[in-house]
Amino acid sequence: QGGGVPVINVTTPNPSGLSYNLLRSLTVDGIGLILNNSLAGGGTFLGGNVGGNANLATSGPASTILTQVTGTDPIRINGTVEVFGTPASVILAAPAGI
């Protein structure tokens, strides 16, 4: 967590820059969510300092972050989602919608 804000270290991107992240559920509450797309740690907008994401050590940062929910509940976004580090497109997908 970064200053109490949940942090997801994005998965290693493929050669095209796509980081494919599978979650059972995703709810972003009022304090937000940080998607860590940085090899180096540093200060975030939402949650103070976070560490570097070791998943990016061999590939570098993602250009697209795809987060797919596999459960039956919809994605709920009630706060800010921040991409920390290199900017990336964010795609959220779930069978039950958003």
HUMO-V427846 format. One record per pair of residues at least 24 apart in sequence whose C-alpha atoms are under 8 Angstrom apart, sorted by sequence separation. I is the first residue (numbers start at 1). J is the second residue. D is the distance in whole Angstrom. If there is no record, write none. Layout:
I | J | D
I | J | D
This chain:
37 | 61 | 6
61 | 85 | 8
62 | 86 | 8
63 | 87 | 7
64 | 88 | 5
65 | 89 | 6
66 | 90 | 6
67 | 91 | 6
68 | 92 | 6
69 | 93 | 6
70 | 94 | 7
71 | 95 | 8
72 | 96 | 6
74 | 98 | 5
8 | 33 | 8
10 | 35 | 6
37 | 62 | 7
61 | 86 | 6
63 | 88 | 5
64 | 89 | 5
65 | 90 | 5
66 | 91 | 5
67 | 92 | 5
68 | 93 | 5
69 | 94 | 5
70 | 95 | 7
5 | 31 | 6
6 | 32 | 7
7 | 33 | 6
8 | 34 | 6
9 | 35 | 6
10 | 36 | 6
62 | 88 | 6
63 | 89 | 6
64 | 90 | 6
65 | 91 | 6
66 | 92 | 6
67 | 93 | 6
68 | 94 | 6
69 | 95 | 7
5 | 32 | 6
6 | 33 | 5
7 | 34 | 5
8 | 35 | 5
9 | 36 | 5
10 | 37 | 6
64 | 91 | 8
66 | 93 | 8
5 | 33 | 6
6 | 34 | 6
7 | 35 | 6
8 | 36 | 6
9 | 37 | 7
5 | 34 | 7
7 | 36 | 7
2 | 34 | 8
46 | 82 | 7
45 | 82 | 8
44 | 84 | 6
5 | 46 | 7
2 | 44 | 8
5 | 47 | 5
4 | 47 | 7
10 | 53 | 8
12 | 55 | 5
13 | 56 | 7
19 | 62 | 6
26 | 69 | 7
2 | 46 | 8
3 | 47 | 4
9 | 53 | 6
11 | 55 | 6
12 | 56 | 5
15 | 59 | 8
17 | 61 | 7
18 | 62 | 6
19 | 63 | 8
21 | 65 | 7
23 | 67 | 7
25 | 69 | 5
2 | 47 | 5
3 | 48 | 5
10 | 55 | 7
11 | 56 | 7
14 | 59 | 8
17 | 62 | 5
18 | 63 | 6
19 | 64 | 6
20 | 65 | 6
21 | 66 | 6
22 | 67 | 6
23 | 68 | 6
24 | 69 | 5
25 | 70 | 7
1 | 47 | 8
2 | 48 | 6
3 | 49 | 7
9 | 55 | 7
13 | 59 | 6
17 | 63 | 5
18 | 64 | 5
19 | 65 | 5
20 | 66 | 5
21 | 67 | 5
22 | 68 | 5
23 | 69 | 5
24 | 70 | 5
25 | 71 | 6
32 | 78 | 8
33 | 79 | 8
35 | 81 | 7
37 | 83 | 6
38 | 84 | 6
39 | 85 | 8
2 | 49 | 6
12 | 59 | 7
13 | 60 | 8
17 | 64 | 6
18 | 65 | 6
19 | 66 | 6
20 | 67 | 6
21 | 68 | 6
22 | 69 | 6
23 | 70 | 6
24 | 71 | 5
29 | 76 | 8
32 | 79 | 5
33 | 80 | 6
34 | 81 | 6
35 | 82 | 6
36 | 83 | 6
37 | 84 | 6
38 | 85 | 4
2 | 50 | 5
13 | 61 | 7
18 | 66 | 7
20 | 68 | 8
22 | 70 | 7
23 | 71 | 8
25 | 73 | 7
26 | 74 | 8
27 | 75 | 6
28 | 76 | 6
29 | 77 | 7
30 | 78 | 6
31 | 79 | 6
32 | 80 | 5
33 | 81 | 5
34 | 82 | 5
35 | 83 | 5
36 | 84 | 5
37 | 85 | 5
38 | 86 | 6
1 | 50 | 7
12 | 61 | 8
13 | 62 | 5
25 | 74 | 8
26 | 75 | 5
27 | 76 | 5
28 | 77 | 5
29 | 78 | 5
30 | 79 | 4
31 | 80 | 7
32 | 81 | 6
33 | 82 | 6
34 | 83 | 6
35 | 84 | 6
36 | 85 | 7
37 | 86 | 6
12 | 62 | 8
25 | 75 | 7
26 | 76 | 7
27 | 77 | 6
28 | 78 | 6
29 | 79 | 5
30 | 80 | 7
32 | 82 | 8
34 | 84 | 6
37 | 87 | 8
27 | 78 | 8
28 | 79 | 6
28 | 80 | 8
28 | 81 | 8
10 | 65 | 7
